[in-house]
Each structure stands twice: as structure tokens, then as C-alpha cells.
């Protein structure tokens, strides 16, 4: 089945540690996104990538880093510089070709990160 | 820039009540409009979409009509069930650019 897989579902991090959240898609989508969701809040864009080896900062990129070495993968690293990393993280992807302009994004099931 | 304004919640209803969640947008050109639903602890799922003016998206008893003259895409359901309890997000996308989301509306349906 095609889709987006995020792992792990739950992640615990000690203060001062970096952690990496995995996001893999087999939908052959060019564009991928990372969002952060806090309790009772909407979605805030962290980073997005429209093509391999290229990515742009979203609205809240400070304390996060990403890479896009493969089309299928867009891992997010939460660094120790992120002051309040406890949140629900969502990865998404969407096509960019001319035949799929204006189409929806597809989401993974999310990773809940807790700092202990 | 493009933006979406969504009715704030939370909304609490009884089963079989009528649900409406208002959504208005600001964008140049002709974006596509979406409603996503998020159940507790899960990611977002596409509920319905409309890609041009006057289109009506529908799914699982939910409907929304793309109104360009009022820049709106209000979500409606005639008779809600407990299983419709979730967070609903309105969103837009123009071309190959990123999605813009509303703040989300939490809906609770009581038996």
C-alpha cells in the first residue's frame, strides 16, 4: 500500500539530546513537509522540501534541521537548541507535477515527542 | 500571503444535530480548498476537497461548497454521530506551493 510512514510513534528525549524523527513515503511525491502540533493548537510548518537536495524553512524552523538526500525520505532532527520540543510532529507529502497542481497533501500518523 | 480563517471551537453537539464549521480564505488566483479531519492521536485525513468555484465536495455525509464570491468553504453535516468527534481543519493550496491551514475546530458529539 502506498503511504507515508513515520517512526517511531512515541519518542522520549532527555534534555540536551538531539533526536531524529523518520518520515518515508512511497507515493513518488516530490514535495514533503514537517509540521508541529501542540495540544489544542493548529499546525505550524517547520520545514518543507519541494525537490531532492533542496529545502526551505517554514514558520518555526529554529532548533530543527532536515535533510532530503532521497526522494522517499525527509528526516527531521530536533536539536538541543529547541527550547520546548515536546509536541506532536506530522510529516506530509504532495505531488508537484503539472497534472497534480492544487492537489492535497497526504499525512503520516505522527510522532509524539516528549522531553523527560 | 494566502491564509485561512476558521471558526474557533470547541463545538459540542448532541447526536443527530446539524453541524456547520465556517471557513473563509484569502488568496489570489484560484486555490484548491480542503477539509481534513484528525481523530485523537492520529495524523490528518482528507475529508473532502473542491478545486474550482461552485464545486461541492462531499464525503461521509459532510459537504462543503467552494464560494468564490464570499471566499468561503463552510463544512456542514446534517446529522452528526459520536464517531464524528474529531478536530477539523480547513486548508488551501495554490499551484505546487505548500498548504495553508486554519487553526482547527474541535468537535465533540455527545450521545
gemmi code that builds the backbone of each chain (N, CA, C; Angstrom):
import gemmi

chains = {
    "A": [
        ("UNK", (0.837, -1.196, 0.000), (0.000, 0.000, 0.000), (0.876, 1.251, 0.000)),
        ("UNK", (0.479, 2.243, -0.794), (1.211, 3.487, -0.791), (0.839, 4.322, 0.398)),
        ("UNK", (1.836, 5.064, 0.906), (1.527, 5.921, 2.029), (2.769, 6.543, 2.616)),
        ("UNK", (2.571, 7.174, 3.757), (3.657, 7.832, 4.478), (3.819, 7.153, 5.829)),
        ("UNK", (5.034, 6.799, 6.149), (5.321, 6.116, 7.401), (6.205, 6.981, 8.267)),
        ("UNK", (5.724, 7.261, 9.451), (6.518, 7.980, 10.425), (6.923, 7.020, 11.545)),
        ("UNK", (8.163, 7.159, 11.991), (8.603, 6.348, 13.121), (9.609, 7.113, 13.954)),
        ("UNK", (9.631, 6.817, 15.263), (8.689, 5.962, 15.977), (7.377, 6.700, 16.249)),
        ("UNK", (6.404, 6.001, 16.778), (5.136, 6.643, 17.114), (5.275, 7.479, 18.385)),
        ("UNK", (6.075, 6.973, 19.338), (6.347, 7.688, 20.579), (7.860, 7.764, 20.747)),
        ("UNK", (8.333, 8.904, 21.216), (9.770, 9.115, 21.372), (10.007, 9.946, 22.623)),
        ("UNK", (10.965, 9.502, 23.421), (11.303, 10.225, 24.637), (12.733, 10.705, 24.521)),
        ("UNK", (12.946, 11.923, 24.919), (14.284, 12.514, 24.785), (14.679, 13.183, 26.084)),
        ("UNK", (15.924, 13.026, 26.432), (16.437, 13.742, 27.598), (16.827, 15.146, 27.164)),
        ("UNK", (16.730, 16.065, 28.068), (17.133, 17.432, 27.756), (18.593, 17.458, 27.302)),
        ("UNK", (18.873, 18.242, 26.276), (20.227, 18.376, 25.783), (20.590, 17.390, 24.694)),
        ("UNK", (19.685, 16.452, 24.389), (19.976, 15.463, 23.346), (19.323, 15.864, 22.025)),
        ("UNK", (19.985, 15.467, 20.949), (19.357, 15.566, 19.630), (18.605, 14.265, 19.359)),
        ("UNK", (17.463, 14.373, 18.660), (16.738, 13.176, 18.222), (16.306, 13.369, 16.789)),
        ("UNK", (16.209, 12.252, 16.058), (15.796, 12.309, 14.660), (14.504, 11.536, 14.468)),
        ("UNK", (13.540, 12.191, 13.838), (12.259, 11.581, 13.514), (12.287, 11.166, 12.045)),
        ("UNK", (11.820, 9.963, 11.804), (11.866, 9.416, 10.449), (10.551, 9.658, 9.714)),
        ("UNK", (10.648, 9.941, 8.416), (9.481, 10.051, 7.549), (9.838, 9.473, 6.187)),
        ("UNK", (9.110, 8.451, 5.769), (9.339, 7.783, 4.495), (8.019, 7.716, 3.724)),
        ("UNK", (8.096, 7.998, 2.414), (6.895, 7.883, 1.592), (7.194, 7.091, 0.325)),
        ("UNK", (6.221, 6.314, -0.115), (6.348, 5.551, -1.359), (5.279, 5.975, -2.357)),
        ("UNK", (4.918, 7.248, -2.299), (3.901, 7.804, -3.191), (4.511, 8.504, -4.397)),
        ("UNK", (5.842, 8.523, -4.454), (6.564, 9.191, -5.541), (6.278, 10.700, -5.583)),
        ("UNK", (6.069, 11.275, -4.404), (5.800, 12.708, -4.327), (7.104, 13.491, -4.245)),
        ("UNK", (7.130, 14.639, -4.937), (8.314, 15.486, -4.874), (8.377, 16.294, -3.580)),
        ("UNK", (7.227, 16.803, -3.136), (7.211, 17.725, -2.001), (6.956, 16.984, -0.688)),
        ("UNK", (7.696, 17.384, 0.341), (7.491, 16.821, 1.684), (7.548, 17.944, 2.707)),
        ("UNK", (6.853, 17.738, 3.831), (6.671, 18.802, 4.828), (6.766, 18.220, 6.237)),
        ("UNK", (7.209, 19.058, 7.167), (7.135, 18.737, 8.592), (6.339, 19.823, 9.291)),
        ("UNK", (5.361, 19.360, 10.103), (4.541, 20.254, 10.908), (4.677, 19.887, 12.380)),
        ("UNK", (4.489, 20.891, 13.196), (4.424, 20.676, 14.644), (3.017, 21.025, 15.109)),
        ("UNK", (2.484, 20.209, 16.048), (1.158, 20.454, 16.602), (1.253, 20.364, 18.116)),
        ("UNK", (0.883, 21.444, 18.779), (0.834, 21.465, 20.232), (-0.610, 21.239, 20.677)),
        ("UNK", (-0.819, 20.760, 21.915), (-2.179, 20.424, 22.376), (-3.172, 21.550, 22.142)),
        ("UNK", (-4.263, 21.223, 21.488), (-5.303, 22.212, 21.246), (-4.931, 23.284, 20.239)),
        ("UNK", (-3.824, 23.077, 19.550), (-3.350, 24.078, 18.605), (-3.469, 23.566, 17.180)),
        ("UNK", (-3.290, 24.493, 16.247), (-3.261, 24.118, 14.834), (-1.891, 23.608, 14.431)),
        ("UNK", (-1.660, 23.550, 13.143), (-0.404, 23.051, 12.586), (0.530, 24.213, 12.265)),
        ("UNK", (1.788, 24.048, 12.639), (2.783, 25.062, 12.295), (3.871, 24.401, 11.451)),
        ("UNK", (4.217, 25.029, 10.348), (5.169, 24.464, 9.401), (6.592, 24.678, 9.888)),
        ("UNK", (7.359, 23.578, 9.949), (8.750, 23.654, 10.408), (9.695, 23.801, 9.209)),
        ("UNK", (9.654, 22.840, 8.318), (10.467, 22.833, 7.105), (9.654, 22.192, 5.982)),
        ("UNK", (10.008, 22.518, 4.751), (9.444, 21.809, 3.617), (10.482, 21.683, 2.515)),
        ("UNK", (10.273, 20.687, 1.688), (11.191, 20.402, 0.589), (10.363, 20.142, -0.657)),
        ("UNK", (10.713, 20.791, -1.725), (9.962, 20.612, -2.965), (10.686, 19.700, -3.950)),
        ("UNK", (11.956, 19.391, -3.642), (12.715, 18.530, -4.536), (13.915, 17.999, -3.763)),
        ("UNK", (14.466, 16.902, -4.228), (15.626, 16.312, -3.561), (16.766, 17.325, -3.483)),
        ("UNK", (17.461, 17.292, -2.344), (18.626, 18.146, -2.086), (18.283, 19.627, -1.970)),
        ("UNK", (17.033, 19.919, -1.701), (16.616, 21.308, -1.505), (15.525, 21.360, -0.448)),
        ("UNK", (15.589, 22.352, 0.451), (14.541, 22.508, 1.456), (14.532, 23.961, 1.922)),
        ("UNK", (13.394, 24.370, 2.474), (13.218, 25.740, 2.926), (12.667, 25.751, 4.346)),
        ("UNK", (13.027, 26.796, 5.072), (12.492, 26.974, 6.413), (11.020, 27.353, 6.341)),
        ("UNK", (10.281, 26.816, 7.307), (8.905, 27.224, 7.468), (8.805, 28.329, 8.502)),
        ("UNK", (7.714, 28.313, 9.247), (7.451, 29.397, 10.190), (8.193, 29.256, 11.517)),
        ("UNK", (8.595, 28.016, 11.864), (9.205, 27.790, 13.188), (10.414, 26.884, 13.070)),
        ("UNK", (11.361, 27.205, 12.199), (12.494, 26.321, 11.909), (13.580, 26.326, 12.992)),
        ("UNK", (13.618, 27.317, 13.846), (14.701, 27.412, 14.824), (14.723, 26.198, 15.745)),
        ("UNK", (15.920, 25.582, 15.863), (16.062, 24.410, 16.724), (15.809, 23.094, 16.018)),
        ("UNK", (15.538, 23.159, 14.724), (15.284, 21.957, 13.922), (16.230, 21.933, 12.723)),
        ("UNK", (16.487, 20.734, 12.197), (17.219, 20.609, 10.941), (16.644, 19.438, 10.157)),
        ("UNK", (16.811, 19.483, 8.832), (16.303, 18.435, 7.960), (17.339, 18.116, 6.891)),
        ("UNK", (17.108, 17.020, 6.196), (17.882, 16.677, 5.012), (16.935, 16.038, 4.005)),
        ("UNK", (17.310, 16.104, 2.737), (16.485, 15.468, 1.703), (17.431, 14.873, 0.664)),
        ("UNK", (18.057, 13.789, 1.043), (19.029, 13.125, 0.181), (18.361, 12.167, -0.792)),
        ("UNK", (17.177, 11.701, -0.433), (16.414, 10.795, -1.291), (14.989, 11.325, -1.423)),
        ("UNK", (14.376, 11.023, -2.529), (13.005, 11.474, -2.751), (12.058, 10.912, -1.709)),
        ("UNK", (12.325, 9.675, -1.260), (11.403, 8.988, -0.379), (11.505, 9.415, 1.075)),
        ("UNK", (12.589, 10.103, 1.442), (12.884, 10.281, 2.858), (13.111, 11.746, 3.218)),
        ("UNK", (12.582, 12.157, 4.364), (12.726, 13.555, 4.803), (12.817, 13.564, 6.337)),
        ("UNK", (13.949, 13.144, 6.888), (14.071, 13.080, 8.346), (14.189, 14.460, 8.991)),
        ("UNK", (13.649, 14.566, 10.172), (13.682, 15.807, 10.958), (14.502, 15.573, 12.218)),
        ("UNK", (15.488, 16.418, 12.457), (16.262, 16.350, 13.693), (15.848, 17.484, 14.610)),
        ("UNK", (15.473, 17.121, 15.816), (15.147, 18.100, 16.849), (16.411, 18.277, 17.671)),
        ("UNK", (16.994, 19.443, 17.613), (18.286, 19.647, 18.273), (18.096, 20.155, 19.699)),
        ("UNK", (19.182, 20.177, 20.426), (19.138, 20.659, 21.810), (18.837, 22.155, 21.870)),
        ("UNK", (18.944, 22.830, 20.728), (18.639, 24.263, 20.690), (17.145, 24.547, 20.698)),
        ("UNK", (16.340, 23.519, 20.480), (14.887, 23.691, 20.506), (14.462, 23.694, 21.974)),
        ("UNK", (13.962, 24.822, 22.430), (13.734, 25.027, 23.868), (12.524, 24.281, 24.401)),
        ("UNK", (11.552, 24.022, 23.571), (10.325, 23.372, 24.032), (9.891, 22.337, 23.002)),
        ("UNK", (10.590, 21.214, 22.917), (10.343, 20.285, 21.826), (9.173, 19.326, 22.025)),
        ("UNK", (8.624, 19.251, 23.215), (7.521, 18.321, 23.457), (6.323, 18.722, 22.614)),
        ("UNK", (5.928, 17.842, 21.692), (4.840, 18.152, 20.760), (4.541, 16.912, 19.925)),
        ("UNK", (3.529, 17.032, 19.083), (3.156, 16.004, 18.109), (3.671, 16.476, 16.755)),
        ("UNK", (4.462, 15.622, 16.083), (5.086, 16.019, 14.827), (4.464, 15.235, 13.676)),
        ("UNK", (4.073, 15.965, 12.648), (3.401, 15.363, 11.493), (4.210, 15.612, 10.231)),
        ("UNK", (4.369, 14.554, 9.454), (5.034, 14.629, 8.166), (3.976, 14.501, 7.073)),
        ("UNK", (4.168, 15.189, 5.981), (3.223, 15.115, 4.874), (3.972, 15.160, 3.550)),
        ("UNK", (3.293, 14.737, 2.484), (3.878, 14.832, 1.153), (2.789, 15.183, 0.152)),
        ("UNK", (3.206, 15.732, -0.986), (2.251, 16.048, -2.048), (2.966, 16.045, -3.384)),
        ("UNK", (2.231, 15.794, -4.466), (2.863, 15.838, -5.785), (3.051, 17.285, -6.232)),
        ("UNK", (3.939, 17.465, -7.196), (4.187, 18.811, -7.723), (4.092, 18.874, -9.244)),
        ("UNK", (3.841, 17.738, -9.876), (3.850, 17.777, -11.340), (2.615, 18.514, -11.864)),
        ("UNK", (2.679, 18.895, -13.108), (1.630, 19.730, -13.714), (0.267, 19.057, -13.659)),
        ("UNK", (0.253, 17.745, -13.747), (-1.024, 17.028, -13.731), (-1.675, 17.024, -12.352)),
        ("UNK", (-0.914, 17.381, -11.316), (-1.458, 17.314, -9.963), (-1.351, 18.654, -9.245)),
        ("UNK", (-1.423, 19.705, -9.984), (-1.389, 21.011, -9.346), (-2.615, 21.165, -8.452)),
        ("UNK", (-2.418, 21.881, -7.342), (-3.534, 22.155, -6.425), (-4.062, 20.912, -5.730)),
        ("UNK", (-3.314, 19.816, -5.717), (-3.823, 18.619, -5.066), (-3.493, 18.614, -3.575)),
        ("UNK", (-4.120, 17.680, -2.885), (-3.997, 17.636, -1.439), (-2.666, 17.047, -1.008)),
        ("UNK", (-2.339, 17.234, 0.261), (-1.189, 16.583, 0.872), (-1.673, 15.357, 1.638)),
        ("UNK", (-0.775, 14.382, 1.750), (-1.063, 13.146, 2.470), (-0.199, 13.136, 3.727)),
        ("UNK", (-0.807, 12.714, 4.828), (-0.130, 12.789, 6.113), (0.227, 11.418, 6.675)),
        ("UNK", (1.329, 11.386, 7.439), (1.654, 10.217, 8.234), (0.854, 10.225, 9.533)),
        ("UNK", (1.084, 9.206, 10.366), (0.322, 9.057, 11.602), (0.904, 9.842, 12.770)),
        ("UNK", (2.043, 10.459, 12.558), (2.594, 11.341, 13.579), (3.548, 10.662, 14.538)),
        ("UNK", (4.420, 11.467, 15.130), (5.328, 11.034, 16.201), (5.127, 11.966, 17.379)),
        ("UNK", (4.869, 11.376, 18.533), (4.713, 12.188, 19.744), (6.039, 12.196, 20.490)),
        ("UNK", (6.643, 13.363, 20.570), (7.946, 13.532, 21.229), (7.731, 14.137, 22.610)),
        ("UNK", (8.354, 13.515, 23.597), (8.268, 14.004, 24.967), (9.674, 14.172, 25.539)),
        ("UNK", (9.939, 15.320, 26.105), (11.226, 15.546, 26.759), (11.094, 15.191, 28.232)),
        ("UNK", (12.002, 14.336, 28.693), (11.928, 13.883, 30.093), (13.125, 14.383, 30.890)),
    ],
    "B": [
        ("UNK", (0.004, 37.260, 2.051), (0.071, 35.886, 1.589), (-1.249, 35.181, 1.768)),
        ("UNK", (-1.297, 33.946, 1.287), (-2.514, 33.147, 1.407), (-2.780, 32.773, 2.863)),
        ("UNK", (-4.035, 32.766, 3.239), (-4.380, 32.409, 4.618), (-5.784, 31.850, 4.703)),
        ("UNK", (-6.035, 31.137, 5.795), (-7.337, 30.536, 6.060), (-7.772, 30.930, 7.460)),
        ("UNK", (-9.013, 31.357, 7.582), (-9.592, 31.699, 8.883), (-10.738, 30.744, 9.157)),
        ("UNK", (-10.649, 30.098, 10.288), (-11.604, 29.039, 10.595), (-12.319, 29.352, 11.890)),
        ("UNK", (-13.591, 28.957, 11.956), (-14.387, 29.172, 13.157), (-13.700, 28.517, 14.356)),
        ("UNK", (-13.625, 29.246, 15.448), (-12.971, 28.705, 16.632), (-13.917, 27.797, 17.391)),
        ("UNK", (-13.345, 26.793, 18.016), (-14.159, 25.912, 18.837), (-13.919, 26.192, 20.303)),
        ("UNK", (-14.134, 25.187, 21.127), (-14.680, 23.904, 20.716), (-16.182, 23.959, 20.471)),
        ("UNK", (-16.637, 22.992, 19.685), (-18.057, 22.865, 19.398), (-18.550, 21.569, 20.019)),
        ("UNK", (-19.622, 21.645, 20.777), (-20.216, 20.463, 21.404), (-21.659, 20.331, 20.930)),
        ("UNK", (-21.993, 19.132, 20.448), (-23.314, 18.885, 19.867), (-23.885, 17.586, 20.424)),
        ("UNK", (-25.173, 17.439, 20.280), (-25.817, 16.168, 20.569), (-25.921, 15.370, 19.285)),
        ("UNK", (-25.985, 14.046, 19.417), (-26.147, 13.197, 18.234), (-27.356, 13.641, 17.426)),
        ("UNK", (-27.233, 13.544, 16.122), (-28.257, 13.885, 15.145), (-28.435, 15.386, 14.959)),
        ("UNK", (-27.641, 16.195, 15.637), (-27.706, 17.640, 15.435), (-27.038, 18.019, 14.121)),
        ("UNK", (-27.295, 19.251, 13.680), (-26.689, 19.790, 12.460), (-25.374, 20.472, 12.823)),
        ("UNK", (-24.347, 20.183, 12.031), (-23.029, 20.762, 12.260), (-22.660, 21.690, 11.116)),
        ("UNK", (-22.150, 22.863, 11.461), (-21.547, 23.736, 10.470), (-20.291, 24.355, 11.058)),
        ("UNK", (-19.216, 24.337, 10.295), (-17.954, 24.969, 10.691), (-17.594, 25.952, 9.593)),
        ("UNK", (-17.474, 27.222, 9.962), (-17.186, 28.248, 8.969), (-15.703, 28.311, 8.619)),
        ("UNK", (-15.438, 28.547, 7.355), (-14.070, 28.699, 6.862), (-14.073, 29.755, 5.766)),
        ("UNK", (-13.214, 30.759, 5.902), (-13.025, 31.741, 4.847), (-11.542, 31.804, 4.506)),
        ("UNK", (-11.236, 32.246, 3.308), (-9.842, 32.254, 2.887), (-9.486, 33.576, 2.214)),
        ("UNK", (-8.180, 33.828, 2.185), (-7.619, 34.955, 1.445), (-6.553, 34.407, 0.534)),
        ("UNK", (-6.733, 34.612, -0.750), (-5.748, 34.119, -1.713), (-5.990, 34.800, -3.048)),
        ("UNK", (-4.929, 34.991, -3.781), (-5.073, 35.458, -5.156), (-5.248, 34.229, -6.056)),
        ("UNK", (-5.795, 34.436, -7.204), (-5.925, 33.325, -8.137), (-6.981, 32.323, -7.726)),
        ("UNK", (-6.714, 31.052, -8.035), (-7.732, 30.008, -7.876), (-7.167, 28.824, -7.104)),
        ("UNK", (-7.164, 28.933, -5.784), (-6.643, 27.814, -4.997), (-7.609, 26.641, -4.972)),
        ("UNK", (-7.109, 25.483, -4.593), (-7.967, 24.373, -4.206), (-8.214, 24.470, -2.703)),
        ("UNK", (-9.366, 23.981, -2.280), (-9.760, 24.060, -0.865), (-10.021, 22.665, -0.328)),
        ("UNK", (-9.671, 22.456, 0.937), (-9.748, 21.127, 1.534), (-10.312, 21.206, 2.951)),
        ("UNK", (-10.949, 20.123, 3.353), (-11.230, 19.875, 4.761), (-10.539, 18.575, 5.150)),
        ("UNK", (-9.747, 18.666, 6.235), (-9.097, 17.499, 6.809), (-9.730, 17.203, 8.168)),
        ("UNK", (-9.668, 15.925, 8.574), (-10.150, 15.526, 9.899), (-9.020, 14.806, 10.631)),
        ("UNK", (-8.918, 15.080, 11.924), (-7.901, 14.432, 12.764), (-8.582, 13.802, 13.965)),
        ("UNK", (-8.483, 12.474, 14.058), (-9.001, 11.759, 15.216), (-7.910, 11.717, 16.287)),
        ("UNK", (-8.266, 11.552, 17.550), (-7.278, 11.639, 18.636), (-6.063, 10.763, 18.407)),
        ("UNK", (-4.889, 11.366, 18.530), (-3.630, 10.629, 18.426), (-3.236, 10.214, 17.033)),
        ("UNK", (-3.934, 10.695, 16.024), (-3.648, 10.287, 14.657), (-3.223, 11.464, 13.787)),
        ("UNK", (-2.805, 11.134, 12.569), (-2.496, 12.167, 11.601), (-3.761, 12.724, 10.969)),
        ("UNK", (-3.581, 13.579, 9.979), (-4.719, 14.183, 9.292), (-5.149, 13.319, 8.123)),
        ("UNK", (-6.465, 13.231, 7.944), (-7.012, 12.531, 6.786), (-7.819, 13.519, 5.960)),
        ("UNK", (-7.702, 13.394, 4.656), (-8.511, 14.252, 3.794), (-9.974, 13.854, 3.916)),
        ("UNK", (-10.839, 14.814, 4.195), (-12.274, 14.551, 4.305), (-12.967, 14.858, 2.974)),
        ("UNK", (-12.697, 16.017, 2.412), (-13.255, 16.377, 1.121), (-12.467, 17.535, 0.541)),
        ("UNK", (-12.696, 17.769, -0.760), (-11.977, 18.858, -1.415), (-12.805, 19.436, -2.557)),
        ("UNK", (-12.418, 20.647, -2.991), (-13.023, 21.292, -4.154), (-11.932, 22.074, -4.859)),
        ("UNK", (-11.885, 21.951, -6.164), (-10.772, 22.538, -6.895), (-11.146, 23.778, -7.695)),
        ("UNK", (-12.431, 24.093, -7.826), (-12.792, 25.315, -8.541), (-14.114, 25.852, -7.999)),
        ("UNK", (-14.372, 27.102, -8.345), (-15.558, 27.795, -7.829), (-16.826, 27.008, -8.132)),
        ("UNK", (-17.709, 26.974, -7.137), (-19.027, 26.314, -7.195), (-18.952, 24.796, -7.094)),
        ("UNK", (-17.744, 24.245, -7.032), (-17.617, 22.801, -6.785), (-18.137, 22.484, -5.395)),
        ("UNK", (-18.769, 21.330, -5.263), (-19.176, 20.848, -3.950), (-18.414, 19.567, -3.666)),
        ("UNK", (-17.666, 19.572, -2.558), (-17.016, 18.353, -2.104), (-17.925, 17.652, -1.109)),
        ("UNK", (-17.915, 16.314, -1.137), (-18.761, 15.583, -0.190), (-18.115, 14.241, 0.144)),
        ("UNK", (-18.349, 13.808, 1.392), (-17.804, 12.530, 1.844), (-18.370, 12.223, 3.217)),
        ("UNK", (-18.797, 11.012, 3.452), (-19.273, 10.543, 4.762), (-20.381, 11.433, 5.311)),
        ("UNK", (-21.200, 12.008, 4.477), (-22.296, 12.859, 4.909), (-21.915, 14.321, 5.092)),
        ("UNK", (-20.633, 14.629, 4.982), (-20.161, 16.008, 5.064), (-20.179, 16.637, 3.669)),
        ("UNK", (-20.449, 17.952, 3.641), (-20.429, 18.689, 2.384), (-19.798, 20.064, 2.592)),
        ("UNK", (-19.202, 20.596, 1.526), (-18.709, 21.965, 1.539), (-18.699, 22.460, 0.106)),
        ("UNK", (-19.110, 23.719, -0.085), (-19.173, 24.299, -1.429), (-18.188, 25.455, -1.529)),
        ("UNK", (-17.421, 25.458, -2.594), (-16.411, 26.473, -2.869), (-17.124, 27.724, -3.385)),
        ("UNK", (-17.188, 28.763, -2.549), (-17.880, 30.005, -2.906), (-16.840, 31.099, -3.119)),
        ("UNK", (-16.559, 31.393, -4.374), (-15.535, 32.400, -4.659), (-16.026, 33.808, -4.323)),
        ("UNK", (-17.322, 34.040, -4.500), (-17.828, 35.395, -4.267), (-17.755, 35.790, -2.795)),
        ("UNK", (-17.825, 34.803, -1.908), (-17.716, 35.082, -0.470), (-16.414, 34.529, 0.109)),
        ("UNK", (-15.543, 34.013, -0.733), (-14.270, 33.369, -0.339), (-14.484, 32.456, 0.863)),
        ("UNK", (-15.426, 31.532, 0.711), (-15.769, 30.657, 1.834), (-15.818, 29.195, 1.400)),
        ("UNK", (-15.704, 28.319, 2.398), (-15.751, 26.869, 2.156), (-16.255, 26.222, 3.450)),
        ("UNK", (-17.481, 26.508, 3.808), (-18.044, 26.065, 5.085), (-18.375, 24.582, 5.069)),
        ("UNK", (-18.052, 23.905, 6.155), (-18.306, 22.461, 6.269), (-19.648, 22.227, 6.956)),
        ("UNK", (-20.450, 21.303, 6.425), (-21.757, 21.003, 7.005), (-22.009, 19.513, 7.035)),
        ("UNK", (-22.759, 19.114, 8.068), (-23.270, 17.744, 8.114), (-24.639, 17.792, 8.774)),
        ("UNK", (-25.583, 17.119, 8.170), (-26.964, 17.230, 8.613), (-27.277, 16.509, 9.900)),
        ("UNK", (-26.575, 15.429, 10.204), (-26.917, 14.634, 11.384), (-25.635, 13.966, 11.882)),
        ("UNK", (-25.039, 14.543, 12.910), (-23.736, 14.042, 13.366), (-23.889, 12.831, 14.276)),
        ("UNK", (-22.808, 12.055, 14.336), (-22.731, 10.880, 15.193), (-21.566, 11.045, 16.166)),
        ("UNK", (-21.573, 10.242, 17.209), (-20.482, 10.303, 18.182), (-19.137, 10.091, 17.490)),
        ("UNK", (-19.128, 9.249, 16.476), (-17.883, 8.940, 15.761), (-17.353, 10.130, 14.953)),
        ("UNK", (-18.123, 11.190, 14.825), (-17.648, 12.394, 14.132), (-16.845, 13.311, 15.051)),
        ("UNK", (-16.725, 12.956, 16.306), (-15.918, 13.742, 17.251), (-14.463, 13.719, 16.796)),
        ("UNK", (-13.920, 14.890, 16.548), (-12.571, 14.999, 15.975), (-12.210, 16.481, 15.874)),
        ("UNK", (-10.999, 16.729, 15.361), (-10.596, 18.098, 15.037), (-10.662, 18.252, 13.526)),
        ("UNK", (-11.247, 19.332, 13.059), (-11.437, 19.574, 11.629), (-10.608, 20.797, 11.213)),
        ("UNK", (-9.862, 20.618, 10.124), (-9.002, 21.682, 9.615), (-9.425, 22.055, 8.199)),
        ("UNK", (-9.552, 23.353, 7.964), (-9.752, 23.874, 6.618), (-8.379, 24.250, 6.058)),
        ("UNK", (-8.161, 24.034, 4.757), (-6.853, 24.311, 4.173), (-7.006, 24.723, 2.719)),
        ("UNK", (-5.994, 25.412, 2.215), (-5.970, 25.750, 0.795), (-4.584, 25.491, 0.217)),
        ("UNK", (-4.551, 25.261, -1.079), (-3.283, 25.093, -1.790), (-3.433, 25.719, -3.163)),
        ("UNK", (-2.399, 26.450, -3.550), (-2.402, 27.089, -4.856), (-1.179, 26.626, -5.623)),
        ("UNK", (-1.402, 26.034, -6.788), (-0.297, 25.560, -7.604), (0.458, 24.451, -6.896)),
        ("UNK", (1.787, 24.514, -6.937), (2.583, 23.478, -6.293), (3.162, 23.968, -4.978)),
        ("UNK", (2.557, 24.992, -4.434), (3.067, 25.557, -3.197), (2.497, 24.811, -1.997)),
        ("UNK", (3.012, 25.133, -0.839), (2.604, 24.438, 0.376), (1.165, 24.760, 0.746)),
        ("UNK", (0.602, 23.894, 1.572), (-0.752, 24.102, 2.077), (-0.757, 25.182, 3.150)),
        ("UNK", (-1.829, 25.929, 3.227), (-2.086, 26.857, 4.332), (-3.274, 26.311, 5.112)),
        ("UNK", (-3.111, 26.179, 6.440), (-4.144, 25.588, 7.288), (-4.810, 26.625, 8.183)),
        ("UNK", (-6.077, 26.371, 8.478), (-6.740, 27.096, 9.539), (-6.304, 26.539, 10.885)),
        ("UNK", (-6.788, 27.138, 11.958), (-6.340, 26.779, 13.311), (-6.963, 25.483, 13.818)),
        ("UNK", (-7.970, 24.976, 13.140), (-8.614, 23.739, 13.578), (-9.795, 24.007, 14.497)),
        ("UNK", (-10.821, 23.163, 14.376), (-12.012, 23.268, 15.224), (-12.272, 21.910, 15.852)),
        ("UNK", (-12.299, 21.876, 17.181), (-12.562, 20.626, 17.893), (-14.066, 20.427, 18.027)),
        ("UNK", (-14.533, 19.297, 17.560), (-15.963, 18.962, 17.617), (-16.154, 17.757, 18.527)),
        ("UNK", (-17.050, 17.888, 19.477), (-17.413, 16.782, 20.365), (-18.903, 16.520, 20.210)),
        ("UNK", (-19.238, 15.267, 19.904), (-20.641, 14.873, 19.757), (-20.995, 13.968, 20.925)),
        ("UNK", (-22.033, 14.326, 21.647), (-22.471, 13.545, 22.808), (-23.686, 12.708, 22.469)),
        ("UNK", (-23.668, 11.495, 23.011), (-24.784, 10.573, 22.755), (-26.053, 11.021, 23.468)),
    ],
}
model = gemmi.Model(1)
for chain_id, residues in chains.items():
    chain = gemmi.Chain(chain_id)
    for i, (resn, *xyz) in enumerate(residues, 1):
        res = gemmi.Residue()
        res.name, res.seqid = resn, gemmi.SeqId(i, " ")
        for name, pos in zip(("N", "CA", "C"), xyz):
            atom = gemmi.Atom()
            atom.name, atom.element = name, gemmi.Element(name[0])
            atom.pos, atom.b_iso = gemmi.Position(*pos), 0.0
            res.add_atom(atom)
        chain.add_residue(res)
    model.add_chain(chain)
structure = gemmi.Structure()
structure.add_model(model)
structure.setup_entities()
